[in-house]
């Protein structure tokens, strides 16, 4: 273990990696006896694998029963530091790799990063019948803006709508979106749906976006993270979706000026321009269909270079809703009410399946009413099958 802990001293570390290493050592001090009891067979010769190996040891090899209560906090901090180290190293790699390596890395981490579910979200948004928020049903509007709710029927929304950047904490943003969706549409119209996106396009969006908030209150803080969610959903090939938790590590790993949640200028001039200078982003459109799907979403997929373990995919809101144990409740359970427009849209999407018989299609209005009153579309269709099938 001593050899493992000191091996980064012989590595050529960047300034960011040196800071992460020193931070890790500061937490190792409180855990030294526990760590020294672990037998180490793997001694990586690079900092990325070193962070991965020590993180694995902290998670699986340390004897938890021998830890004192006061050691739990430094252990957690050490794991966070090491996961940041993995992210920083992988993002550093993303700055120099060509498209084939980018694509293979993304595919290699597909399971850990829940790539199929993420792509379902992006495909769903790409195929929305309207690109205007003001014309979307409530559920689709929240898909676009990143807020998962119980109204997202898992038989239709088979993905977590909060992948890349959830916005449930942006209360003012959602209040204004509910009251003035047409104003957000006006801002998004500054960003073309195809072709080049220029600084002028972005600045026009930012000006219109900020005006929505300033009209609400002169002293309100305008959230960059919510704006990047909108931008990245409209053009996932051009923009990165940010959260407060991701801003620091993305800034570190990409070698940028540290952004904050009001750094609208730095977001473009530092982060977006940095991405646009990479070989993989500037690559030609691939012919392979699988790679083409990744290429069309390449900017937002920088997320897959962030640290992940199996808990990431398991904590998807969709997975948790799907696997939630059915509880027997005494009394009447509170139903998830939907608008008629939402119920109709959800039923119509379910009716697109090939195995829906004609007698079910003819009962559309009855099924819509059941979904409107709180049943899932699967429950409503199954009930009609059982009664009339």
Backbone torsions as a table, in degrees:
resi	resn	phi	psi	omega
1	UNK	NA	-39.5	-179.9
2	UNK	-59.5	-41.0	179.0
3	UNK	-63.5	-40.1	179.3
4	UNK	-64.8	-45.7	-175.6
5	UNK	-65.9	-30.0	-177.0
6	UNK	-97.1	-8.6	-174.3
7	UNK	-61.0	-30.8	177.3
8	UNK	-60.6	-19.7	177.8
9	UNK	-62.9	-24.1	-179.8
10	UNK	-94.5	0.4	-179.3
11	UNK	-95.9	156.5	175.8
12	UNK	-89.2	95.2	-174.4
13	UNK	-95.9	142.3	171.9
14	UNK	-73.5	171.2	179.1
15	UNK	-58.9	-44.2	179.1
16	UNK	-62.0	-44.0	-179.7
17	UNK	-66.3	-36.6	178.0
18	UNK	-64.1	-40.5	178.1
19	UNK	-64.2	-43.9	179.6
20	UNK	-63.3	-41.0	179.6
21	UNK	-62.8	-45.5	179.8
22	UNK	-65.2	-37.9	176.3
23	UNK	-62.9	-41.4	178.9
24	UNK	-62.0	-43.5	179.7
25	UNK	-62.0	-33.1	-179.9
26	UNK	-64.6	-29.9	177.5
27	UNK	-87.9	-26.4	177.1
28	UNK	-61.3	-34.6	-177.0
29	UNK	-54.6	-38.9	-178.6
30	UNK	-78.7	-9.9	-175.6
31	UNK	-120.8	11.2	-169.9
32	UNK	-57.1	-45.3	-178.2
33	UNK	-64.0	-40.7	179.5
34	UNK	-66.2	-41.4	-179.2
35	UNK	-68.7	-39.1	-178.0
36	UNK	-64.8	-19.3	179.2
37	UNK	-80.9	-6.5	-178.5
38	UNK	-91.9	129.3	176.1
39	UNK	-80.3	130.2	-177.3
40	UNK	-115.0	124.3	177.7
41	UNK	-107.0	-24.7	-176.7
42	UNK	-101.2	124.2	-179.4
43	UNK	-124.5	86.8	-177.1
44	UNK	-61.2	151.8	-179.8
45	UNK	-106.6	10.3	175.8
46	UNK	-137.3	157.5	-170.0
47	UNK	-70.0	-33.6	178.9
48	UNK	-60.9	-51.8	-179.3
49	UNK	-68.9	-29.5	175.6
50	UNK	-61.9	-46.6	178.9
51	UNK	-61.9	-42.8	179.5
52	UNK	-62.6	-43.7	-176.9
53	UNK	-67.1	-45.2	-179.6
54	UNK	-68.0	-34.0	175.9
55	UNK	-64.0	-42.8	178.1
56	UNK	-61.6	-41.9	178.8
57	UNK	-62.6	-44.9	179.9
58	UNK	-61.9	-33.7	-175.9
59	UNK	-83.0	-37.1	-170.0
60	UNK	-121.1	-20.9	-170.9
61	UNK	-103.3	-30.0	-179.9
62	UNK	-65.2	136.8	177.1
63	UNK	-75.1	104.0	-176.0
64	UNK	-63.8	-28.9	-177.8
65	UNK	-69.0	-23.1	-179.0
66	UNK	-89.9	-5.3	179.8
67	UNK	-76.3	133.9	172.6
68	UNK	-76.5	152.8	-179.5
69	UNK	-53.6	-38.6	-178.1
70	UNK	-73.0	-8.7	178.7
71	UNK	-89.1	-10.2	-179.1
72	UNK	-64.1	-39.4	-178.1
73	UNK	-66.7	-49.9	177.9
74	UNK	-62.9	-31.3	176.6
75	UNK	-64.0	-44.4	178.6
76	UNK	-63.8	-41.4	179.5
77	UNK	-65.4	-37.1	178.2
78	UNK	-64.7	-42.8	178.5
79	UNK	-62.8	-41.1	178.3
80	UNK	-63.9	-42.3	179.4
81	UNK	-62.9	-42.7	-179.5
82	UNK	-68.8	-37.1	176.9
83	UNK	-66.2	-36.5	174.4
84	UNK	-64.8	-34.7	177.2
85	UNK	-64.4	-41.8	176.6
86	UNK	-61.2	-46.4	179.9
87	UNK	-60.6	-46.8	-177.9
88	UNK	-60.9	-41.7	-179.4
89	UNK	-68.3	-41.1	-179.0
90	UNK	-70.1	-36.5	176.3
91	UNK	-69.3	-36.1	175.9
92	UNK	-61.1	-40.4	176.7
93	UNK	-63.8	-38.8	-178.4
94	UNK	-64.0	-19.7	-179.0
95	UNK	-72.9	-17.3	-171.4
96	UNK	-126.2	-9.1	-173.6
97	UNK	-81.8	152.1	174.1
98	UNK	-82.5	173.0	-176.1
99	UNK	-57.2	-45.3	-177.8
100	UNK	-57.2	-37.9	179.6
101	UNK	-73.6	-38.8	175.8
102	UNK	-57.0	-50.1	-177.2
103	UNK	-63.8	-42.2	-179.3
104	UNK	-67.8	-36.5	177.0
105	UNK	-62.8	-46.3	179.9
106	UNK	-60.6	-44.4	-179.3
107	UNK	-69.0	-35.4	178.7
108	UNK	-63.4	-32.8	-178.6
109	UNK	-100.4	19.9	-175.4
110	UNK	-57.4	-46.5	-176.1
111	UNK	-69.8	-49.9	-179.2
112	UNK	-59.0	-37.3	-173.9
113	UNK	-95.9	6.8	179.3
114	UNK	52.9	44.0	-177.2
115	UNK	-58.7	-44.4	179.8
116	UNK	-57.7	-39.9	179.8
117	UNK	-69.8	-38.5	177.4
118	UNK	-62.2	-42.4	-178.8
119	UNK	-68.6	-31.5	174.4
120	UNK	-60.9	-42.1	176.9
121	UNK	-60.6	-49.0	-177.4
122	UNK	-65.6	-38.2	178.3
123	UNK	-67.6	-39.4	179.8
124	UNK	-60.4	-45.8	-179.6
125	UNK	-67.0	-40.0	179.8
126	UNK	-62.4	-27.5	-176.4
127	UNK	-103.3	11.2	175.8
128	UNK	-60.0	136.9	-178.3
129	UNK	-63.4	-27.4	177.4
130	UNK	-127.1	142.0	176.3
131	UNK	-94.6	3.2	-179.2
132	UNK	-95.4	127.1	178.4
133	UNK	-60.9	-35.9	-177.8
134	UNK	-67.0	-17.0	-178.9
135	UNK	-103.7	-3.2	-178.6
136	UNK	-85.7	150.5	169.0
137	UNK	-67.3	161.7	-174.1
138	UNK	-56.7	-42.6	-177.5
139	UNK	-63.0	-42.9	179.8
140	UNK	-68.5	-34.9	177.6
141	UNK	-61.3	-40.1	179.8
142	UNK	-75.0	-26.6	172.1
143	UNK	-62.4	-46.3	-178.0
144	UNK	-65.1	-38.6	-173.6
145	UNK	-95.3	-9.4	171.5
146	UNK	88.6	51.8	176.9
147	UNK	-139.4	107.6	-178.1
148	UNK	-82.1	136.1	178.5
149	UNK	-135.8	170.8	177.4
150	UNK	-65.8	-17.3	179.8
151	UNK	-76.0	-9.3	177.9
152	UNK	-82.2	89.7	-178.9
153	UNK	-57.4	118.7	-173.0
154	UNK	-67.0	-16.8	176.5
155	UNK	-76.8	-14.8	176.6
156	UNK	-110.5	-46.2	-179.2
157	UNK	-100.0	80.6	-175.8
158	UNK	-90.1	49.8	178.5
159	UNK	-162.7	159.7	174.7
160	UNK	-83.3	121.4	-177.1
161	UNK	-72.6	-9.8	-176.4
162	UNK	-96.1	7.0	174.0
163	UNK	-57.5	145.3	179.7
164	UNK	80.4	-47.8	178.8
165	UNK	-169.2	109.1	173.2
166	UNK	-83.6	150.0	-177.3
167	UNK	-124.9	18.2	-175.1
168	UNK	-61.0	-24.1	179.4
169	UNK	-81.8	-9.3	-177.7
170	UNK	-89.2	75.4	-171.4
171	UNK	-65.5	-44.0	179.9
172	UNK	-63.1	-40.5	177.7
173	UNK	-56.4	-47.4	-177.9
174	UNK	-71.8	-33.4	175.3
175	UNK	-62.1	-45.8	-179.9
176	UNK	-68.9	-35.3	178.6
177	UNK	-64.5	-39.0	178.2
178	UNK	-67.1	-39.8	-176.2
179	UNK	-81.1	-35.9	-172.2
180	UNK	-135.5	58.0	-179.5
181	UNK	-61.5	-29.7	-178.8
182	UNK	-66.1	-27.6	178.3
183	UNK	-72.2	-36.0	175.4
184	UNK	-69.3	-35.5	174.5
185	UNK	-59.7	-43.1	-179.5
186	UNK	-61.4	-40.9	178.0
187	UNK	-64.7	-45.0	-177.1
188	UNK	-68.8	-25.5	177.9
189	UNK	-64.6	-14.1	175.4
190	UNK	-69.2	-22.4	-177.6
191	UNK	-99.2	113.5	-179.4
192	UNK	-63.3	147.0	-179.2
193	UNK	-76.6	-18.7	179.1
194	UNK	-139.2	160.1	175.0
195	UNK	80.1	-165.7	-175.3
196	UNK	-69.2	140.3	170.5
197	UNK	-109.2	121.6	-175.1
198	UNK	-101.8	169.8	174.9
199	UNK	-58.8	-39.7	179.4
200	UNK	-61.7	-40.2	176.1
201	UNK	-59.5	-49.4	-178.0
202	UNK	-62.1	-45.6	-179.1
203	UNK	-62.6	-36.6	177.2
204	UNK	-64.1	-41.7	176.2
205	UNK	-61.2	-49.1	-176.6
206	UNK	-60.4	-43.2	-179.7
207	UNK	-60.6	-45.7	-179.7
208	UNK	-69.5	-38.2	179.7
209	UNK	-64.6	-46.7	179.6
210	UNK	-64.5	-34.1	-178.9
211	UNK	-62.9	-31.6	178.4
212	UNK	-62.4	-41.7	-178.2
213	UNK	-75.9	-41.5	-178.4
214	UNK	-66.1	-29.5	176.4
215	UNK	-70.2	-25.0	179.2
216	UNK	-79.4	-45.2	179.5
217	UNK	-161.4	133.7	-174.4
218	UNK	-68.2	-26.6	-175.3
219	UNK	-103.0	9.8	-177.6
220	UNK	-73.7	142.5	176.4
221	UNK	-82.9	125.8	-177.5
222	UNK	-86.6	118.5	-172.5
223	UNK	-79.9	119.9	175.5
224	UNK	-65.6	-41.1	-173.7
225	UNK	-59.3	-43.8	178.8
226	UNK	-64.8	-37.1	177.9
227	UNK	-63.4	-39.8	-178.7
228	UNK	-70.0	-29.0	174.8
229	UNK	-63.3	-46.3	178.3
230	UNK	-60.6	-47.2	-178.2
231	UNK	-62.6	-43.9	-176.4
232	UNK	-70.9	-30.2	176.2
233	UNK	-74.2	-32.9	177.5
234	UNK	-74.1	-41.8	-179.8
235	UNK	-137.1	79.5	-179.4
236	UNK	-67.7	-10.0	175.1
237	UNK	-84.6	-11.4	-173.2
238	UNK	-115.7	-29.6	-169.5
239	UNK	-125.0	151.7	175.7
240	UNK	-103.9	134.8	177.8
241	UNK	-88.3	126.6	-175.8
242	UNK	-107.5	153.3	165.4
243	UNK	-132.5	165.0	179.2
244	UNK	-61.2	-30.9	-179.4
245	UNK	-73.7	-26.2	-176.0
246	UNK	-93.1	-21.8	-171.5
247	UNK	-58.4	-47.5	-175.6
248	UNK	-63.8	-48.1	-174.5
249	UNK	-71.7	-33.8	175.3
250	UNK	-65.5	-41.0	178.4
251	UNK	-62.7	-44.5	179.5
252	UNK	-63.4	-52.6	-173.8
253	UNK	-66.0	-33.4	-179.8
254	UNK	-89.8	0.4	177.2
255	UNK	69.0	43.6	-174.4
256	UNK	-111.0	164.5	166.8
257	UNK	-58.7	138.2	-178.0
258	UNK	-64.9	121.8	178.6
259	UNK	-87.0	161.5	167.6
260	UNK	-131.4	-176.1	-172.9
261	UNK	-78.2	8.4	172.1
262	UNK	-125.8	12.7	-175.3
263	UNK	-85.9	65.1	-177.1
264	UNK	-65.1	-40.9	179.7
265	UNK	-67.8	-45.2	-179.0
266	UNK	-66.1	-31.5	178.5
267	UNK	-56.9	-44.3	179.1
268	UNK	-77.5	-53.6	-171.2
269	UNK	-71.7	-27.5	179.5
270	UNK	-97.5	-62.0	-170.2
271	UNK	-76.0	-53.5	-175.9
272	UNK	-67.6	-43.3	178.3
273	UNK	-65.8	-33.1	176.8
274	UNK	-63.9	-44.9	178.4
275	UNK	-62.2	-41.3	-176.9
276	UNK	-67.9	-16.5	178.9
277	UNK	-90.1	-3.0	-179.9
278	UNK	-78.8	154.3	179.9
279	UNK	-65.0	-41.5	-175.9
280	UNK	-68.0	-35.0	180.0
281	UNK	-71.2	-34.6	-176.8
282	UNK	-85.2	3.3	-176.3
283	UNK	-69.2	158.6	176.9
284	UNK	-71.0	154.4	178.0
285	UNK	-59.0	125.3	-179.3
286	UNK	-74.6	157.7	178.6
287	UNK	-88.3	-29.3	179.6
288	UNK	-64.2	132.1	-174.8
289	UNK	-64.3	-39.2	-180.0
290	UNK	-65.8	-46.3	179.2
291	UNK	-67.9	-32.0	179.8
292	UNK	-62.8	-40.0	178.0
293	UNK	-62.6	-39.9	177.6
294	UNK	-67.6	-42.3	-177.3
295	UNK	-62.7	-38.1	-179.8
296	UNK	-69.4	-14.0	179.4
297	UNK	-123.0	24.3	-164.3
298	UNK	-65.6	-35.6	-177.8
299	UNK	-67.4	-46.2	-177.5
300	UNK	-68.4	-23.5	-178.4
301	UNK	-76.6	3.7	171.8
302	UNK	-59.9	-21.1	176.5
303	UNK	-56.5	-29.1	-176.2
304	UNK	-74.3	-3.6	174.2
305	UNK	-94.0	0.4	174.3
306	UNK	-85.2	155.0	-179.1
307	UNK	-57.0	141.1	174.3
308	UNK	-150.4	143.6	166.5
309	UNK	-125.1	-176.1	-172.0
310	UNK	-65.1	-18.8	-179.8
311	UNK	-68.7	-23.2	-178.3
312	UNK	-62.6	-53.0	-179.7
313	UNK	-65.5	-36.8	-178.1
314	UNK	-66.4	-26.0	-177.7
315	UNK	-91.4	10.2	173.0
316	UNK	-55.7	135.3	177.7
317	UNK	-58.7	-36.6	178.0
318	UNK	-63.9	-47.2	-179.0
319	UNK	-62.2	-42.4	-178.9
320	UNK	-66.6	-37.7	177.1
321	UNK	-69.3	-40.6	-179.6
322	UNK	-63.8	-40.3	-174.3
323	UNK	-98.2	8.0	-179.7
324	UNK	-64.5	127.2	-179.5
325	UNK	-60.8	139.8	176.7
326	UNK	-77.5	121.3	-178.6
327	UNK	-103.9	139.5	175.0
328	UNK	-86.6	118.4	-176.7
329	UNK	-109.7	141.6	174.9
330	UNK	-86.7	130.9	-177.8
331	UNK	96.0	-170.4	-176.7
332	UNK	-95.6	123.8	178.8
333	UNK	-74.2	148.6	178.6
334	UNK	-74.2	120.5	-177.7
335	UNK	-80.4	152.4	175.9
336	UNK	-88.8	98.9	-177.7
337	UNK	-73.2	143.9	177.0
338	UNK	-129.8	157.3	173.1
339	UNK	-71.9	159.8	179.6
340	UNK	-62.9	-38.7	179.2
341	UNK	-62.3	-41.7	178.6
342	UNK	-65.6	-44.2	-179.7
343	UNK	-61.9	-43.5	179.0
344	UNK	-62.1	-43.4	-179.4
345	UNK	-64.7	-41.4	-179.5
346	UNK	-65.9	-43.2	179.4
347	UNK	-65.0	-43.8	-179.0
348	UNK	-62.9	-35.9	177.4
349	UNK	-66.8	-39.7	178.1
350	UNK	-66.2	-33.7	-179.2
351	UNK	-70.6	-11.0	178.2
352	UNK	-73.2	-13.1	178.8
353	UNK	-65.8	150.7	-175.2
354	UNK	-75.5	-20.0	-172.4
355	UNK	-98.3	17.9	179.2
356	UNK	-86.5	116.2	-178.1
357	UNK	-72.8	162.3	-176.3
358	UNK	-61.3	-37.6	-176.2
359	UNK	-66.7	-27.9	174.9
360	UNK	-72.3	-43.3	178.5
361	UNK	-59.0	-35.2	-179.5
362	UNK	-74.4	-10.7	179.6
363	UNK	-104.5	26.2	-175.9
364	UNK	-53.5	-48.5	-175.3
365	UNK	-62.5	-38.3	178.4
366	UNK	-66.2	-43.2	180.0
367	UNK	-67.1	-39.7	176.8
368	UNK	-58.3	-44.6	179.9
369	UNK	-63.1	-38.0	178.7
370	UNK	-66.0	-42.6	178.9
371	UNK	-67.5	-38.2	177.9
372	UNK	-61.2	-35.5	-177.6
373	UNK	-83.4	-5.5	172.6
374	UNK	129.2	-11.3	177.5
375	UNK	-73.8	153.7	170.2
376	UNK	-75.1	160.2	-178.7
377	UNK	-65.5	-33.6	176.7
378	UNK	-64.4	-41.7	178.5
379	UNK	-62.4	-44.1	-177.8
380	UNK	-65.1	-44.3	-179.4
381	UNK	-68.1	-41.5	179.0
382	UNK	-61.6	-41.1	178.9
383	UNK	-60.9	-44.8	179.2
384	UNK	-66.8	-35.8	176.9
385	UNK	-63.0	-44.3	-177.5
386	UNK	-66.1	-34.9	-177.9
387	UNK	-79.9	-44.3	-171.1
388	UNK	-111.7	-10.1	-174.7
389	UNK	-76.4	NA	NA
